[in-house]
Amino acid sequence: MKRIIYIPFDHLHRNFGALKEADPKQDVMAMVESARMTTGRNWHKERLFFLISSARHFAESLKDEGFTVEYVKAATTIDGLETIKAKHKLSEVICAEPSSFRQFEALQKCGVTFIANDFFLTPRPLFKEWADSQKSFLMENFYRLQRSRLNNLMEKGKPTGGAWNFDKENRLPPPKKYEGPAYLEHKRDQIDIEVAKELGHTPTTTWATTRKGALDQLKNFIDNHFAEFGPLEDAMTTDNWALHHSLLSPYLNNGLIHAEEVIAEAVKAFNSGKVPIESAEGFIRQIIGWREYVNGMYWFLGPDYRENNQLKATRKLLPLFTDSNKTKMNCIKETVADIEERAWVHHIPRLMLLSNLALVTGTNPQEFLDWMREVFIDATEWVMVPNVIGMGVHADGGAMMTKPYAAGGAYISRMSNYCKPCVYNPKLRTGEDACPFTTLYWDFLDRHKETFAKNHRMSQQFFGLNRLSDLPELKQRAKEVLEGLEQGTI
């Protein structure tokens, strides 16, 4: 044996990273299940189950291929690597560039040799080259370059369908009493059962823990959901927990499938004529646009970016985030209950319900970020830091987004079926039955009017604020709402 190849739990692909040139006769595969990963924070057990079981399945697949695999449990990743190095009397450890600043620094101090991370379509130096050339970091500008560079949905240098995006077609509210095709359920094998027992957890059948299962999920999305994905991608409904979303982010983020594979299948389906352009473009934009942009911005903005709090938000994390029974707000109760069950909701509840609430209540960005990191099955560090600090709670002073994603109850009422059975009325901003989102939306604008007064994208909102005749009553109601949210009674 000549060298150790360290495989982080989010590099689980045989054809990418440090594994693509691995030799079973010469390389020791090192995988470390660290105590920091399993017990260091209040991780959602479904998330831990998915990550650990996926890693153990991957380790077995490498053994089947003839590799020497060292899968160890240790206090830290570095402790585990030192144990493996001592056992095999080897000093050289190689690894694809890790996905977080913290792990990068720790491995670097340990003397690990890095190779370029190719789990994304955009090399980090290429993204930096783009970002360095920009006055503002508009994702749309990056996305259009990506389409051209990768030649996705392009014809003779122009976008297929005559437009770069079809957002206007992709904003339908949910249909009434909607069911749709069933989502896959994944049978649990002996490895799954052992991991679940160690965690004291009864896992759902929602998430696959093998590459085969991840590929099955991709096929199920392409065959049964892709065509309907676009128009309903922003909708929220209690009738269908996933509503045609792909459910591929966990597998993309831990490496069981690669973006190249997903895009190839999506383009193939579109070219077959079975998928309309609004669904194809909307989905492909999420993969080659937003996902790549967020990862690029994580590395470009640096390790201190996560500490931003430019709106000076100091409220402690509200009890409703960690207990769905601590609120009467139907939209939040349903969303948090879904997270409690399967560690996932799609991007609109994350942005327009959870992050929106954290934003308008002035919740501390780092406390909210930590919670988001802990509860979502796909919440790697590079995903959540830009998405929460930049997009979700606008804590970065507008470095990523030109305006905050604050919204009142009207948006939620239009895009979901949450409001009808709710005790609060989205049309009201004052009174005991006023929707907390509606009240706090206007209160947020009033609290931060000096900060956003010169933002031309918010002129309409401030025009509306200046026309309010009941602002004193609204501010009093906002105070009551915030107290009730802190007590878990609203």
C-alpha positions in Angstrom: 0.0 0.0 0.0 1.4 3.4 -0.9 -1.2 6.1 0.1 -4.4 6.8 1.9 -7.3 8.3 0.1 -9.6 10.1 2.5 -13.3 10.1 1.5 -15.5 12.6 3.2 -19.2 11.7 3.6 -20.1 14.1 0.8 -17.7 12.6 -1.7 -19.5 9.3 -2.3 -18.9 8.8 -6.0 -16.6 6.4 -7.6 -15.9 8.5 -10.7 -15.2 11.9 -9.1 -12.9 13.4 -6.5 -9.8 11.5 -5.3 -11.4 8.1 -6.2 -11.5 8.6 -9.9 -7.9 7.4 -10.2 -7.8 5.1 -7.2 -6.1 1.7 -7.5 -7.4 -1.2 -5.3 -3.8 -2.7 -5.2 -2.1 0.4 -3.9 -4.6 2.7 -2.1 -6.2 2.5 1.3 -9.7 4.0 1.5 -10.2 6.0 4.7 -13.6 7.0 6.0 -14.1 8.6 9.4 -17.4 8.7 11.4 -16.5 11.5 13.8 -18.2 12.2 17.1 -18.4 15.8 16.1 -20.5 14.8 13.2 -22.8 12.5 15.2 -23.1 14.2 18.6 -21.5 17.6 18.2 -24.9 19.4 17.6 -28.6 18.7 17.8 -28.7 17.0 14.4 -32.0 15.7 13.0 -31.7 12.0 13.3 -33.1 11.4 9.8 -30.3 13.5 8.5 -27.7 11.5 10.5 -29.2 8.3 9.4 -29.0 9.2 5.7 -25.4 10.5 5.9 -24.0 7.6 7.9 -25.9 4.8 6.2 -25.0 6.2 2.8 -21.3 6.3 3.8 -21.4 2.7 5.2 -23.1 1.5 2.0 -20.5 3.2 -0.1 -17.7 1.7 2.0 -19.1 -1.7 1.3 -19.3 -1.0 -2.4 -15.6 -0.2 -2.4 -14.8 -3.4 -0.5 -16.7 -5.3 -3.2 -14.5 -3.7 -5.8 -11.4 -5.0 -4.0 -10.3 -1.9 -2.1 -8.8 -2.0 1.4 -11.3 0.2 3.3 -10.8 1.6 6.8 -14.1 2.9 8.2 -13.4 4.1 11.7 -15.2 5.9 14.4 -13.2 8.6 16.2 -13.6 11.8 18.2 -12.6 13.9 15.1 -11.8 13.3 11.5 -8.1 14.0 12.2 -8.0 11.5 15.0 -9.5 8.9 12.7 -7.0 9.6 10.0 -4.1 9.4 12.4 -5.3 6.0 13.5 -5.4 4.8 10.0 -2.0 6.2 9.1 -0.5 4.5 12.1 -2.1 1.1 11.3 -0.8 1.1 7.7 2.5 2.9 8.4 1.6 5.5 5.7 2.0 9.2 5.8 0.5 10.4 2.5 -3.1 11.2 2.6 -4.9 12.7 -0.5 -8.4 14.1 -0.7 -10.5 16.1 -3.1 -10.9 19.7 -1.8 -13.4 19.5 1.1 -16.7 21.3 1.1 -16.3 23.7 4.1 -13.6 26.1 5.3 -13.4 24.4 8.6 -12.7 21.0 7.2 -10.3 22.5 4.7 -8.3 24.1 7.4 -8.3 21.0 9.6 -7.1 18.7 6.8 -4.5 21.2 5.6 -3.0 21.3 9.1 -2.9 17.5 9.1 -0.8 17.6 5.9 -3.4 16.2 3.5 -2.7 16.7 -0.2 -5.7 18.1 -2.1 -6.8 17.6 -5.6 -9.4 19.8 -7.3 -13.0 19.3 -6.2 -14.9 18.2 -9.3 -18.2 17.4 -7.6 -19.5 20.7 -9.2 -19.7 21.8 -12.8 -17.8 25.0 -12.1 -14.2 24.9 -10.8 -13.6 27.2 -7.9 -11.0 29.3 -9.8 -13.4 29.8 -12.7 -16.1 31.0 -10.4 -13.7 33.4 -8.7 -12.7 34.7 -12.2 -16.4 35.5 -12.9 -17.1 37.0 -9.5 -14.0 39.2 -9.6 -15.3 40.7 -12.8 -18.7 41.6 -11.5 -19.9 44.9 -9.9 -22.8 43.0 -8.4 -23.2 39.2 -8.1 -26.4 38.6 -10.0 -27.1 34.9 -10.3 -28.9 35.5 -13.6 -25.7 36.8 -15.2 -23.8 33.8 -13.9 -26.6 31.4 -15.1 -26.6 32.8 -18.6 -22.8 32.3 -18.9 -23.3 28.8 -17.6 -25.9 28.0 -20.2 -23.5 29.1 -22.9 -20.4 27.5 -21.4 -22.1 24.1 -20.8 -24.2 24.3 -23.9 -27.4 23.5 -22.1 -30.7 24.4 -23.8 -28.9 26.5 -26.4 -29.5 26.7 -30.2 -27.0 28.5 -32.4 -25.8 30.6 -29.5 -29.3 31.6 -28.3 -31.5 30.1 -25.5 -33.9 27.4 -26.5 -37.4 28.7 -26.6 -36.3 32.3 -27.1 -35.8 33.2 -23.4 -33.3 32.6 -20.7 -35.9 31.8 -18.1 -39.6 31.1 -17.9 -40.3 32.2 -14.3 -43.6 33.9 -15.3 -45.0 30.4 -16.3 -43.7 28.8 -13.1 -45.7 30.6 -10.4 -49.0 28.7 -10.3 -50.7 28.2 -7.0 -51.5 24.6 -6.0 -54.5 22.9 -7.6 -57.4 22.1 -5.3 -57.2 18.7 -3.7 -54.1 17.7 -5.6 -52.5 14.3 -5.2 -50.2 13.5 -8.1 -48.0 10.4 -8.7 -46.6 8.7 -5.6 -43.0 9.2 -4.5 -40.6 6.3 -4.2 -40.3 4.4 -1.0 -36.9 2.8 -0.2 -36.7 -0.6 1.6 -34.3 -0.7 4.5 -31.5 -3.3 4.5 -29.3 -4.6 7.2 -26.9 -1.6 7.1 -29.8 0.8 7.4 -31.3 -1.2 10.3 -27.9 -1.2 12.2 -27.4 2.6 11.7 -31.0 3.3 12.8 -30.5 1.1 15.9 -27.3 2.9 16.8 -29.0 6.3 16.5 -32.2 5.2 18.3 -34.2 6.3 15.3 -37.0 4.9 13.2 -36.2 6.1 9.7 -38.7 7.0 7.1 -38.7 5.2 3.7 -38.3 8.5 1.9 -34.5 8.6 1.4 -32.3 6.1 -0.4 -28.9 5.3 1.1 -27.3 3.7 -2.0 -26.3 4.9 -5.4 -28.8 2.5 -7.0 -31.6 4.1 -4.8 -30.4 7.6 -5.8 -30.5 6.7 -9.5 -34.0 5.2 -9.0 -35.1 8.5 -7.5 -33.7 10.4 -10.5 -35.5 8.1 -12.9 -38.8 8.4 -11.0 -38.5 12.2 -11.1 -37.7 12.2 -14.8 -40.5 9.8 -15.7 -43.3 10.9 -13.3 -42.7 14.5 -12.1 -40.4 16.4 -14.4 -43.0 17.6 -16.9 -45.2 19.1 -14.1 -42.3 20.5 -12.0 -42.0 24.0 -13.5 -45.4 25.6 -13.2 -45.9 24.3 -9.6 -42.3 24.7 -8.3 -43.3 27.7 -6.1 -46.6 26.2 -4.8 -47.2 24.8 -1.3 -49.9 22.4 -0.3 -50.8 20.1 2.5 -52.2 17.7 -0.2 -48.7 16.7 -1.5 -45.5 17.1 0.6 -43.1 17.3 -2.4 -45.4 18.5 -5.3 -43.2 17.3 -8.2 -39.9 18.4 -6.7 -37.0 16.1 -7.6 -35.8 15.1 -4.0 -32.4 14.9 -5.5 -30.5 17.5 -3.4 -29.4 15.0 -0.7 -27.8 12.7 -3.2 -26.2 15.6 -5.2 -24.9 17.0 -1.9 -23.4 13.7 -0.6 -22.1 12.6 -4.0 -24.2 9.6 -4.7 -25.2 11.2 -8.0 -23.4 14.0 -9.9 -24.8 17.1 -11.5 -23.5 15.9 -14.9 -25.7 12.8 -14.6 -28.8 14.7 -13.6 -28.4 17.3 -16.4 -27.8 14.6 -19.0 -31.1 12.9 -18.0 -33.0 16.2 -17.9 -31.8 17.3 -21.3 -32.6 13.8 -22.8 -36.1 14.0 -21.4 -36.6 17.5 -22.8 -35.3 16.5 -26.2 -37.7 13.6 -26.3 -40.6 16.2 -26.4 -42.2 14.9 -23.1 -41.2 17.9 -21.0 -42.2 21.5 -21.6 -39.5 24.2 -21.8 -40.7 25.9 -18.6 -40.1 22.7 -16.5 -36.9 21.8 -18.2 -35.4 25.3 -17.9 -36.6 25.8 -14.4 -35.1 22.6 -13.2 -31.8 22.9 -15.1 -31.5 26.5 -13.7 -31.6 25.1 -10.2 -28.7 22.7 -11.0 -26.4 24.6 -13.2 -27.4 28.1 -12.0 -28.4 28.3 -8.4 -26.6 25.3 -7.0 -23.3 26.2 -8.7 -23.7 29.9 -7.8 -24.3 29.2 -4.1 -21.3 27.0 -3.9 -19.1 29.5 -5.8 -20.3 32.4 -3.5 -19.5 30.3 -0.4 -15.9 30.1 -1.4 -15.7 33.5 -2.9 -17.2 35.4 0.1 -14.8 33.7 2.6 -15.1 32.1 6.1 -16.1 35.3 7.9 -19.2 35.8 5.7 -21.3 33.5 7.9 -21.0 36.0 10.8 -22.8 38.8 9.0 -25.6 40.5 10.9 -26.0 43.8 9.2 -29.7 44.3 10.2 -28.6 43.9 13.8 -31.1 41.1 14.5 -30.8 39.8 18.0 -33.9 37.8 18.8 -33.3 34.3 20.1 -34.5 31.4 18.0 -38.3 31.1 18.4 -39.7 28.0 20.0 -41.9 27.2 16.9 -38.8 26.3 14.9 -37.9 23.4 17.2 -41.5 22.4 18.1 -44.4 22.5 15.6 -46.8 22.6 18.6 -45.5 26.0 19.7 -47.5 28.0 17.1 -51.1 28.4 15.9 -49.8 29.7 12.5 -50.9 26.8 10.2 -48.3 27.4 7.5 -45.4 27.2 10.1 -47.0 24.3 12.0 -47.4 22.2 8.9 -43.9 23.1 7.6 -42.1 22.4 10.8 -44.1 19.2 11.3 -42.9 18.1 7.8 -39.3 18.8 8.8 -39.7 16.9 12.0 -40.9 13.9 10.0 -38.5 13.7 7.1 -35.9 16.5 7.5 -37.1 18.2 4.3 -39.4 20.8 2.7 -38.8 22.4 -0.7 -37.2 25.7 -1.4 -40.3 28.0 -1.1 -41.3 27.0 2.5 -37.6 27.4 3.4 -37.4 30.9 1.9 -40.9 32.4 2.1 -42.0 30.8 5.4 -39.1 29.9 7.6 -36.5 32.4 6.5 -39.2 35.1 6.0 -40.3 34.6 9.6 -36.8 34.8 10.9 -36.2 37.9 8.8 -39.3 39.9 9.9 -39.0 38.8 13.5 -35.4 40.0 13.7 -34.1 36.5 14.6 -30.4 36.3 15.1 -28.9 35.1 11.7 -26.4 32.7 13.2 -28.9 31.0 15.5 -31.3 30.6 12.6 -28.4 29.3 10.3 -27.4 26.8 12.9 -31.0 25.5 13.1 -31.3 25.2 9.4 -28.0 23.4 9.2 -29.1 20.9 11.8 -32.6 19.9 10.6 -32.4 19.6 6.8 -31.2 16.4 5.2 -29.3 18.3 2.4 -28.0 21.2 4.6 -24.3 21.2 4.0 -22.3 24.2 5.1 -21.7 25.6 1.6 -25.5 25.4 0.9 -26.8 27.0 4.0 -24.4 29.9 4.7 -25.1 31.8 1.4 -28.7 30.7 1.3 -29.5 31.9 4.9 -27.1 34.8 5.4 -27.5 36.2 1.9 -30.9 35.2 0.6 -32.9 34.2 3.6 -32.4 36.8 6.2 -30.5 39.5 4.2 -27.8 39.7 6.9 -25.1 40.6 4.4 -26.2 44.1 3.6 -27.2 43.1 0.1 -24.0 41.5 -1.1 -26.0 38.6 -2.7 -29.5 39.9 -3.0 -30.6 43.4 -4.0 -33.6 43.3 -1.7 -34.8 41.3 1.3 -37.3 38.4 0.7 -39.9 39.8 3.1 -43.5 39.0 2.4 -46.9 39.2 4.2 -49.7 36.8 4.4 -51.1 37.7 1.0 -48.2 35.8 -0.7 -48.7 32.8 1.4 -52.4 32.8 0.8 -51.9 33.0 -3.0 -49.3 30.3 -3.2 -50.6 27.7 -0.7 -53.7 26.1 0.9 -52.4 26.9 4.4 -54.5 30.0 5.2 -58.1 28.8 4.9 -58.1 26.6 8.1 -55.8 29.0 9.9 -57.0 31.0 12.9 -55.3 34.0 11.5 -56.5 36.1 8.5 -53.8 37.0 5.9 -55.8 40.1 4.9 -55.6 41.7 8.3 -52.6 43.5 9.8 -54.2 44.5 13.1 -56.4 42.8 15.6 -56.1 39.4 17.4 -56.9 37.4 14.2 -54.5 39.3 12.0 -51.9 37.1 10.2 -48.5 37.5 12.0 -46.8 37.6 8.7 -48.9 40.5 7.5 -48.4 42.4 10.7 -44.7 41.8 10.9 -44.1 42.5 7.2 -45.2 46.1 7.6 -43.5 46.4 11.0 -40.2 45.1 9.4 -40.4 47.8 6.7 -41.1 50.5 9.3 -38.2 49.3 11.5 -35.8 49.3 8.6 -37.1 52.2 6.5 -33.8 54.1 6.8 -31.8 51.1 5.7 -33.9 50.4 2.6 -35.2 53.9 1.8 -32.9 54.3 -1.2 -33.4 50.9 -2.6 -35.2 51.4 -5.9 -36.6 47.9 -5.9 -38.5 48.6 -2.7 -40.1 51.9 -3.6 -43.5 50.4 -4.1 -43.4 48.8 -0.6 -42.5 52.0 1.1 -45.1 53.9 -0.9 -47.6 51.4 0.7 -46.1 51.8 4.1 -46.4 55.6 3.9 -50.1 55.2 3.1 -50.9 53.1 6.2 -53.4 55.0 8.4 -53.2 52.5 11.3 -49.4 52.3 11.8 -49.5 53.0 15.5 -52.0 50.2 16.0 -50.0 47.9 13.8 -46.8 48.6 15.8 -48.6 47.7 19.0 -50.0 44.5 17.4 -46.5 43.6 16.2 -45.2 43.9 19.7 -47.9 41.5 20.9 -47.2 39.1 18.1 -43.5 39.0 18.8 -44.1 38.4 22.5 -46.6 35.6 21.6 -44.1 34.0 19.2 -41.4 34.1 21.9 -43.9 32.4 24.4 -45.1 29.8 21.8 -48.7 31.0 22.0 -49.2 32.6 18.5 
